[in-house]
């Protein structure tokens, strides 16, 4: 059990995930579109994406975090 006031690694990860979800919700609420595009989601999450094709012809995203 973690001591009160001490953040564990899992706590910090959870807080970052909550913050990112909040950023996505704010972007979705402000959007005039029905859904956020993949490009807009990447922009909100500050992700740089390079798309490559798989042998089956399906695109695959390789994500490199800019932070």
Helices and strands as residue ranges (DSSP letters): H 9-30, H 38-44, E 47-53, E 59-65
